[in-house]
Structure formats: structure tokens, C-alpha cells
Amino acid sequence: MYVFKNVPAKVCEQCGEKYFSSKIYGIIDKLLKEKSELDETMVVPVISLKKFTDEAEAIS
């Protein structure tokens, strides 16, 4: 998983949805393919829903 900071987004004038331009997607794709040097790393907590979904299915 990668986190990209300071990514410029556009906003749809009709619905307000935020999106990225194809140019930005191209830059991200290039950075991932080139295995660019990382600016920093971070620890991301992970929670599995398996236990909870198994319990919910057993009840229903």
C-alpha cells in the first residue's frame, strides 16, 4: 500500500465529487513502476473483519 500526499484533485461542478486528472494518474503510475525513492514510511493499523462477519452470518 502506498500513500500519496499533496495530490491535486479536481471537483465536479455538477455533483461535487472529487477526482484526479489523467495526468496525475499517469504520474502516480510512473512513480510506482519506477519504484521511486520513498519520502517517508508509516505504520498502518490493520483490523480484520472476518471474526465479526462470521459472527453476523451465524446469527442471521
C-alpha positions as CSV (number, residue, x, y, z in Angstrom):
1,M,0.0,0.0,0.0
2,Y,1.3,3.5,-0.9
3,V,0.1,6.8,0.5
4,F,0.5,9.9,-1.8
5,K,0.5,13.3,-0.2
6,N,-0.3,16.6,-1.8
7,V,-2.2,15.2,-4.7
8,P,-4.1,17.9,-6.6
9,A,-7.7,17.0,-7.1
10,K,-10.4,18.4,-9.2
11,V,-14.1,18.8,-8.2
12,C,-17.0,18.1,-10.4
13,E,-19.2,21.2,-10.8
14,Q,-22.4,19.2,-11.1
15,C,-22.1,16.7,-8.2
16,G,-19.2,17.9,-6.1
17,E,-17.3,14.6,-6.4
18,K,-13.5,14.9,-6.1
19,Y,-11.3,13.2,-8.8
20,F,-7.8,13.2,-10.2
21,S,-6.9,14.2,-13.7
22,S,-5.4,11.6,-16.1
23,K,-2.1,13.4,-15.9
24,I,-2.0,12.8,-12.1
25,Y,-2.9,9.1,-12.6
26,G,0.0,8.9,-15.1
27,I,2.5,10.5,-12.7
28,I,1.4,8.0,-9.9
29,D,1.6,5.1,-12.3
30,K,5.1,6.1,-13.4
31,L,6.3,6.5,-9.7
32,L,5.0,3.1,-8.9
33,K,6.6,1.4,-11.9
34,E,9.9,3.1,-11.3
35,K,10.0,2.1,-7.6
36,S,10.8,5.7,-6.8
37,E,12.6,6.6,-3.6
38,L,10.2,7.0,-0.6
39,D,9.9,10.3,1.2
40,E,8.9,8.5,4.4
41,T,7.3,5.3,5.7
42,M,4.5,4.9,8.2
43,V,2.9,2.2,10.3
44,V,-0.7,1.5,9.4
45,P,-3.0,-0.4,11.8
46,V,-4.9,-3.3,10.3
47,I,-8.2,-4.7,11.6
48,S,-9.7,-7.9,10.2
49,L,-13.5,-8.0,9.9
50,K,-13.5,-11.8,9.4
51,K,-14.4,-12.6,13.1
52,F,-17.2,-10.1,13.0
53,T,-18.6,-11.1,9.7
54,D,-18.5,-14.8,10.7
55,E,-20.4,-14.0,13.8
56,A,-23.0,-11.9,11.9
57,E,-23.6,-14.7,9.4
58,A,-24.0,-17.2,12.2
59,I,-26.7,-15.0,13.8
60,S,-28.7,-14.5,10.6
